[in-house]
């Protein structure tokens, strides 16, 4: 099974990051995730994040750095999720795709009902929190 390459954005505001709740009608409905999406042919992961954040929230953004990656087997598909630190450059956040968005403090990230592919990335983020804080 060939993995589906997916981008994930870590957008920080103070001691919080933006998390997005999947629409209740979606696969993994109501689970929380780092925003992002599927990389299109000919597109870099960084270009994908910028495009997806504009499509999903109407914001302009800039990729700042790399956190890590995780490959997760959902049974029916293999997802290769790459996470990057992203700066919110401009625009107001609009809910275009997700059920909800929320700014969550680093200390509360472990309490979120995450989509399974995001769990390993959140663990990486929390392990690296001291060095990025």
Backbone as ProteinMPNN parsed JSONL, in Angstrom:
{"seq_chain_A": "XXXXXXXXXXXXXXXXXXXXXXXXXXXXXXXXXXXXXXXXXXXXXXXXXXXXXXXXXXXXXXXXXXXXXXXXXXXXXXXXXXXXXXXXXXXXXXXXXXXXXXXXXXXXXXXXXXXXXXXXXXXXXXXXXXXXX", "coords_chain_A": {"N_chain_A": [[0.856, -1.181, 0.0], [0.701, 2.103, -0.975], [1.818, 5.007, 0.704], [-0.17, 7.901, 1.562], [0.793, 11.142, 1.153], [0.746, 13.697, 3.475], [0.348, 16.999, 4.753], [0.967, 18.833, 7.8], [0.231, 21.486, 9.983], [1.744, 23.416, 12.501], [0.691, 25.938, 14.209], [1.527, 28.549, 16.141], [0.552, 30.525, 18.944], [1.561, 32.451, 21.361], [1.595, 30.494, 24.233], [0.107, 28.5, 23.084], [-1.311, 26.303, 20.561], [-2.875, 26.064, 17.318], [-5.61, 23.991, 16.855], [-7.695, 21.801, 14.953], [-11.009, 20.679, 14.512], [-12.331, 17.875, 12.988], [-14.984, 17.788, 10.601], [-18.217, 16.597, 11.495], [-19.32, 14.877, 9.617], [-17.234, 13.826, 8.194], [-14.69, 11.287, 7.495], [-13.292, 10.001, 10.409], [-14.724, 11.815, 11.92], [-15.247, 14.556, 14.102], [-12.88, 14.155, 15.482], [-9.8, 15.642, 16.57], [-7.205, 17.52, 14.945], [-3.968, 18.485, 13.656], [-4.023, 21.207, 11.497], [-4.056, 20.926, 7.889], [-3.331, 19.012, 4.935], [-3.756, 16.801, 2.072], [-0.992, 16.299, -0.056], [-0.663, 17.567, -3.273], [-0.005, 16.328, -6.661], [3.216, 17.253, -7.88], [3.598, 19.245, -6.041], [5.249, 20.683, -3.245], [5.608, 19.653, 0.211], [5.644, 21.862, 1.877], [4.51, 23.86, 0.227], [1.992, 22.768, 0.018], [0.987, 23.012, 2.66], [0.696, 25.822, 2.914], [-1.196, 26.318, 0.866], [-3.361, 24.665, 1.726], [-3.994, 25.824, 4.242], [-4.921, 28.288, 3.397], [-7.14, 27.498, 1.85], [-8.7, 26.14, 3.791], [-9.002, 27.946, 5.93], [-8.76, 30.573, 5.045], [-6.451, 32.08, 5.403], [-3.183, 33.644, 5.146], [0.014, 32.213, 5.187], [3.278, 31.138, 6.41], [5.847, 28.799, 6.12], [7.993, 27.822, 8.68], [9.688, 25.966, 9.963], [10.687, 22.502, 10.518], [9.066, 19.837, 12.213], [8.659, 16.962, 12.428], [7.77, 13.588, 11.4], [5.253, 11.058, 10.751], [4.161, 7.8, 10.051], [1.097, 6.339, 9.596], [-1.027, 3.548, 9.809], [-4.198, 3.143, 8.795], [-5.596, 0.931, 8.194], [-7.386, 0.795, 5.904], [-5.968, 2.628, 4.506], [-2.724, 4.15, 4.208], [-1.166, 6.69, 5.881], [1.152, 9.242, 5.527], [2.348, 11.536, 7.435], [3.636, 14.741, 7.625], [4.941, 17.213, 9.672], [5.103, 20.706, 10.204], [6.358, 23.789, 11.565], [4.535, 26.74, 11.444], [3.994, 30.108, 10.515], [1.386, 32.412, 11.089], [0.565, 34.727, 8.816], [-1.257, 36.652, 7.718], [-4.78, 37.582, 7.633], [-8.076, 36.648, 8.747], [-9.165, 33.897, 10.685], [-11.363, 31.626, 9.246], [-14.034, 29.297, 9.421], [-14.098, 26.938, 7.146], [-14.011, 24.293, 6.416], [-13.681, 22.66, 8.652], [-15.272, 21.531, 11.721], [-14.784, 22.952, 14.009], [-12.38, 25.211, 15.469], [-9.617, 25.728, 17.684], [-7.577, 27.368, 20.082], [-5.14, 25.811, 21.838], [-3.508, 25.273, 24.879], [-0.106, 24.213, 25.341], [0.174, 22.545, 27.564], [-2.271, 21.289, 27.661], [-2.557, 19.714, 25.447], [-2.265, 16.925, 25.503], [-4.699, 16.049, 26.362], [-6.555, 16.072, 24.341], [-8.835, 14.658, 21.939], [-7.375, 13.183, 19.61], [-6.945, 12.663, 16.051], [-5.794, 9.512, 14.972], [-3.313, 9.474, 13.43], [-2.098, 11.845, 14.139], [-1.258, 11.617, 16.759], [1.407, 10.665, 17.369], [2.874, 12.835, 16.42], [2.079, 14.894, 18.121], [3.154, 13.945, 20.495], [5.872, 14.189, 19.829], [5.999, 16.971, 19.571], [5.424, 17.806, 22.203], [7.622, 16.681, 23.526], [9.622, 18.238, 22.461], [8.964, 20.713, 23.353], [10.241, 22.24, 25.367], [12.585, 23.095, 24.077], [11.593, 24.735, 22.069], [10.287, 26.681, 23.345]], "CA_chain_A": [[0.0, 0.0, 0.0], [1.495, 3.329, -1.073], [1.321, 6.011, 1.657], [-0.692, 9.201, 1.115], [1.583, 12.19, 1.792], [-0.127, 14.722, 4.052], [1.02, 18.053, 5.515], [0.341, 19.252, 9.052], [0.756, 22.786, 10.409], [1.748, 23.793, 13.909], [0.598, 27.406, 14.248], [1.654, 28.902, 17.553], [0.202, 31.858, 19.445], [1.936, 32.396, 22.779], [1.834, 29.118, 24.695], [-0.958, 27.675, 22.522], [-1.279, 26.029, 19.126], [-4.183, 25.931, 16.695], [-6.062, 22.639, 16.537], [-8.927, 21.84, 14.162], [-11.867, 19.509, 14.702], [-12.891, 17.391, 11.729], [-16.434, 17.874, 10.455], [-18.86, 15.372, 11.981], [-19.656, 14.008, 8.482], [-15.99, 13.313, 7.614], [-14.019, 10.15, 8.096], [-12.711, 10.474, 11.676], [-15.531, 12.963, 12.335], [-15.119, 15.148, 15.433], [-11.512, 14.028, 16.012], [-9.011, 16.863, 16.421], [-5.998, 17.328, 14.148], [-3.213, 19.648, 13.222], [-4.57, 21.497, 10.164], [-3.221, 20.626, 6.731], [-4.047, 18.205, 3.972], [-3.068, 15.937, 1.123], [-0.078, 16.938, -1.002], [-1.053, 17.345, -4.667], [1.138, 16.022, -7.538], [4.044, 18.391, -8.258], [3.573, 20.238, -4.962], [6.047, 20.318, -2.076], [4.819, 19.609, 1.453], [5.538, 23.247, 2.357], [3.506, 24.535, -0.621], [0.701, 22.189, 0.386], [0.512, 23.617, 3.91], [0.257, 27.196, 2.63], [-2.438, 26.212, 0.094], [-4.425, 24.106, 2.565], [-4.416, 26.798, 5.261], [-5.736, 29.294, 2.723], [-8.416, 26.876, 1.483], [-9.473, 25.743, 4.967], [-9.233, 29.026, 6.89], [-8.669, 31.892, 4.427], [-5.31, 32.829, 5.938], [-1.87, 33.561, 4.512], [0.94, 31.646, 6.158], [4.653, 30.912, 5.968], [6.481, 27.679, 6.809], [9.169, 28.289, 9.409], [10.597, 24.893, 10.347], [10.201, 21.123, 10.467], [8.987, 19.126, 13.489], [8.884, 15.527, 12.268], [6.791, 12.888, 10.572], [4.701, 9.818, 11.267], [3.373, 7.004, 9.113], [0.043, 5.652, 10.354], [-1.838, 2.632, 9.028], [-5.606, 3.164, 9.183], [-6.216, -0.3, 7.723], [-7.788, 1.003, 4.505], [-5.008, 3.546, 3.886], [-1.503, 4.465, 4.932], [-0.984, 8.143, 5.84], [2.501, 9.715, 5.857], [2.076, 12.891, 7.899], [4.823, 15.553, 7.909], [4.512, 18.396, 10.418], [5.969, 21.882, 10.133], [5.984, 25.002, 12.283], [4.018, 27.688, 10.449], [3.593, 31.429, 11.02], [0.184, 33.045, 10.548], [1.032, 36.001, 8.288], [-2.378, 37.594, 7.653], [-6.119, 37.033, 7.421], [-8.852, 36.17, 9.89], [-9.504, 32.481, 10.557], [-12.752, 31.296, 8.915], [-14.3, 27.856, 9.394], [-14.564, 26.578, 5.807], [-14.003, 22.836, 6.262], [-13.725, 22.012, 9.96], [-16.387, 21.75, 12.647], [-14.386, 23.916, 15.025], [-10.947, 25.403, 15.708], [-9.396, 26.154, 19.063], [-6.189, 27.557, 20.523], [-4.984, 24.929, 22.994], [-2.219, 25.404, 25.552], [0.751, 23.038, 25.248], [-0.083, 21.672, 28.712], [-3.564, 20.612, 27.491], [-2.571, 18.958, 24.194], [-2.391, 15.484, 25.754], [-6.079, 15.757, 26.731], [-7.4, 16.215, 23.152], [-9.191, 13.423, 21.227], [-6.665, 13.363, 18.349], [-6.942, 11.685, 14.971], [-4.671, 8.618, 15.291], [-2.046, 9.822, 12.771], [-1.531, 13.032, 14.781], [-0.831, 11.327, 18.134], [2.874, 10.62, 17.461], [3.394, 14.199, 16.209], [1.83, 15.655, 19.35], [4.175, 13.491, 21.452], [7.127, 14.853, 19.422], [5.862, 18.391, 19.88], [5.54, 17.971, 23.652], [9.006, 16.374, 23.902], [10.463, 19.343, 22.006], [8.387, 21.976, 23.826], [11.234, 23.034, 26.11], [13.556, 23.71, 23.171], [10.955, 25.75, 21.231], [9.597, 27.645, 24.204]], "C_chain_A": [[0.899, 1.24, 0.0], [0.95, 4.385, -0.11], [0.836, 7.285, 0.962], [0.087, 10.264, 1.879], [0.678, 13.348, 2.2], [0.714, 15.718, 4.851], [0.255, 18.342, 6.796], [1.035, 20.527, 9.536], [0.647, 22.954, 11.917], [1.826, 25.313, 13.925], [0.539, 27.801, 15.713], [1.2, 30.338, 17.806], [0.463, 31.822, 20.946], [2.262, 30.977, 23.182], [0.744, 28.165, 24.223], [-0.687, 27.38, 21.049], [-2.708, 25.847, 18.63], [-4.464, 24.462, 16.407], [-7.417, 22.748, 15.849], [-9.701, 20.543, 14.361], [-12.504, 19.131, 13.367], [-14.412, 17.494, 11.752], [-17.066, 16.541, 10.846], [-19.21, 14.395, 10.86], [-18.422, 13.366, 7.846], [-15.602, 11.975, 8.219], [-13.269, 10.711, 9.311], [-13.437, 11.714, 12.195], [-15.384, 13.277, 13.816], [-13.769, 14.901, 16.107], [-10.781, 15.347, 15.753], [-7.728, 16.541, 15.67], [-5.232, 18.634, 14.036], [-3.712, 19.949, 11.814], [-3.554, 21.216, 9.06], [-4.012, 19.805, 5.739], [-3.129, 17.459, 3.035], [-2.23, 16.751, 0.143], [-0.499, 16.554, -2.415], [0.186, 17.012, -5.509], [1.882, 17.3, -7.943], [4.161, 19.481, -7.208], [4.484, 19.766, -3.836], [5.131, 20.287, -0.846], [4.611, 21.023, 1.981], [4.509, 24.042, 1.542], [2.112, 24.05, -0.275], [0.143, 22.84, 1.649], [-0.039, 25.014, 3.655], [-1.076, 27.18, 1.877], [-3.592, 25.729, 0.97], [-4.904, 25.097, 3.624], [-5.24, 27.917, 4.643], [-7.11, 28.719, 2.387], [-9.296, 26.605, 2.702], [-9.858, 26.903, 5.874], [-9.191, 30.431, 6.303], [-7.511, 32.734, 4.941], [-4.083, 32.676, 5.043], [-0.899, 33.085, 5.584], [2.312, 31.431, 5.535], [5.243, 29.772, 6.793], [7.805, 28.147, 7.398], [10.161, 27.172, 9.722], [9.907, 23.551, 10.391], [10.162, 20.518, 11.867], [9.361, 17.664, 13.314], [7.777, 14.917, 11.433], [6.369, 11.59, 11.22], [3.971, 9.113, 10.131], [2.383, 6.201, 9.94], [-0.793, 4.797, 9.41], [-3.261, 2.629, 9.589], [-6.33, 1.878, 8.773], [-6.574, -0.214, 6.248], [-6.854, 1.947, 3.771], [-3.84, 3.779, 4.828], [-1.258, 5.962, 4.767], [0.418, 8.481, 6.336], [2.376, 11.195, 6.157], [3.381, 13.592, 8.271], [4.361, 16.863, 8.531], [5.574, 19.489, 10.4], [5.44, 22.988, 11.033], [5.643, 26.061, 11.235], [3.656, 28.995, 11.149], [2.323, 31.88, 10.318], [0.594, 34.452, 10.12], [-0.092, 37.037, 8.263], [-3.687, 36.849, 7.421], [-6.751, 36.579, 8.722], [-9.23, 34.709, 9.659], [-11.004, 32.317, 10.318], [-12.893, 29.775, 8.944], [-14.897, 27.506, 8.037], [-14.744, 25.078, 5.647], [-14.265, 22.136, 7.597], [-14.98, 22.371, 10.746], [-16.066, 22.9, 13.601], [-12.86, 24.089, 14.977], [-10.796, 25.953, 17.116], [-7.906, 26.37, 19.28], [-6.041, 26.787, 21.826], [-3.577, 25.088, 23.562], [-1.438, 24.093, 25.43], [0.431, 22.044, 26.358], [-1.38, 20.879, 28.57], [-3.619, 19.734, 26.239], [-2.784, 17.459, 24.401], [-3.837, 15.079, 26.061], [-7.054, 15.796, 25.545], [-7.665, 14.832, 22.538], [-8.651, 13.522, 19.789], [-7.007, 12.3, 17.325], [-5.698, 10.823, 15.183], [-3.329, 9.001, 14.659], [-1.345, 11.002, 13.447], [-0.901, 12.736, 16.144], [0.689, 11.343, 18.267], [3.486, 12.007, 17.281], [3.198, 15.06, 17.452], [2.836, 15.239, 20.421], [5.517, 14.133, 21.132], [7.11, 16.322, 19.82], [6.048, 18.629, 21.379], [6.952, 17.665, 24.145], [9.938, 17.527, 23.555], [10.014, 20.687, 22.547], [9.408, 22.851, 24.526], [12.186, 23.767, 25.17], [12.935, 24.776, 22.272], [10.319, 26.854, 22.058], [10.427, 28.873, 24.486]], "O_chain_A": [[1.752, 1.399, 0.874], [-0.255, 4.639, -0.101], [1.359, 7.687, -0.078], [0.054, 10.294, 3.109], [-0.055, 13.904, 1.382], [1.665, 15.338, 5.534], [-0.954, 18.124, 6.871], [2.261, 20.633, 9.503], [-0.387, 22.676, 12.524], [2.882, 25.899, 13.688], [-0.388, 27.43, 16.432], [1.432, 31.236, 16.997], [-0.309, 31.24, 21.708], [3.099, 30.323, 22.56], [0.477, 27.15, 24.866], [0.056, 28.097, 20.38], [-3.619, 25.526, 19.393], [-3.652, 23.775, 15.787], [-8.191, 23.665, 16.122], [-9.126, 19.455, 14.375], [-13.132, 19.957, 12.705], [-15.043, 17.309, 12.793], [-16.512, 15.48, 10.56], [-19.382, 13.204, 11.118], [-18.559, 12.449, 7.036], [-16.089, 11.574, 9.276], [-12.676, 11.787, 9.23], [-12.827, 12.567, 12.84], [-15.396, 12.386, 14.665], [-13.541, 15.399, 17.21], [-11.117, 16.076, 14.82], [-7.22, 15.422, 15.749], [-5.758, 19.72, 14.281], [-3.817, 19.031, 11.002], [-2.345, 21.266, 9.284], [-5.239, 19.891, 5.703], [-1.906, 17.476, 3.174], [-2.687, 17.751, -0.412], [-0.672, 15.375, -2.724], [1.302, 17.366, -5.129], [1.263, 18.301, -8.303], [4.758, 20.528, -7.46], [4.494, 18.58, -3.505], [4.025, 20.826, -0.868], [3.533, 21.351, 2.475], [3.728, 24.808, 2.106], [1.159, 24.829, -0.275], [-1.038, 23.181, 1.703], [-1.124, 25.351, 4.13], [-1.985, 27.941, 2.209], [-4.674, 26.315, 0.956], [-6.105, 25.195, 3.875], [-6.153, 28.441, 5.28], [-8.129, 29.372, 2.61], [-10.507, 26.819, 2.651], [-10.907, 26.868, 6.517], [-9.549, 31.39, 6.987], [-7.577, 33.963, 4.918], [-3.962, 31.713, 4.287], [-0.978, 33.5, 6.74], [2.492, 31.526, 4.321], [5.151, 29.777, 8.02], [8.622, 28.776, 6.724], [11.367, 27.417, 9.743], [8.682, 23.471, 10.31], [11.117, 20.666, 12.63], [10.277, 17.174, 13.975], [6.958, 15.619, 10.839], [7.035, 11.083, 12.123], [3.255, 9.741, 9.351], [2.763, 5.479, 10.861], [-1.216, 5.256, 8.349], [-3.5, 2.175, 10.708], [-7.536, 1.751, 8.98], [-6.131, -1.031, 5.441], [-6.93, 2.064, 2.548], [-3.942, 3.631, 6.046], [-1.154, 6.453, 3.643], [0.823, 8.065, 7.422], [2.305, 12.016, 5.242], [4.138, 13.112, 9.115], [3.494, 17.545, 7.984], [6.768, 19.232, 10.558], [4.233, 23.112, 11.24], [6.375, 26.248, 10.263], [3.084, 28.99, 12.239], [2.195, 31.747, 9.101], [0.935, 35.28, 10.964], [0.086, 38.163, 8.727], [-3.706, 35.67, 7.067], [-6.068, 36.181, 9.665], [-9.58, 34.332, 8.54], [-11.819, 32.813, 11.096], [-11.981, 29.053, 8.541], [-16.08, 27.752, 7.801], [-15.548, 24.637, 4.825], [-14.985, 21.14, 7.654], [-15.649, 23.367, 10.474], [-16.93, 23.702, 13.955], [-12.145, 23.208, 14.499], [-11.714, 26.56, 17.668], [-7.076, 25.646, 18.73], [-6.731, 27.073, 22.804], [-2.587, 25.045, 22.831], [-2.021, 23.009, 25.417], [0.418, 20.835, 26.124], [-1.576, 19.895, 29.283], [-4.63, 19.076, 25.997], [-3.41, 16.798, 23.572], [-4.166, 13.894, 26.024], [-8.251, 15.576, 25.727], [-6.815, 13.944, 22.612], [-9.379, 13.897, 18.87], [-7.323, 11.166, 17.682], [-4.645, 11.351, 15.541], [-2.295, 8.859, 15.312], [-0.127, 11.141, 13.338], [-0.092, 13.526, 16.631], [1.215, 11.971, 19.186], [4.496, 12.327, 17.909], [4.063, 15.867, 17.792], [3.32, 16.083, 21.175], [6.228, 14.573, 22.035], [8.093, 16.846, 20.343], [6.755, 19.555, 21.776], [7.434, 18.309, 25.077], [10.92, 17.774, 24.255], [10.625, 21.708, 22.232], [9.447, 24.062, 24.31], [12.555, 24.915, 25.422], [13.65, 25.635, 21.758], [9.863, 27.858, 21.51], [9.977, 29.772, 25.196]]}, "name": "protein", "num_of_chains": 1, "seq": "XXXXXXXXXXXXXXXXXXXXXXXXXXXXXXXXXXXXXXXXXXXXXXXXXXXXXXXXXXXXXXXXXXXXXXXXXXXXXXXXXXXXXXXXXXXXXXXXXXXXXXXXXXXXXXXXXXXXXXXXXXXXXXXXXXXXX"}
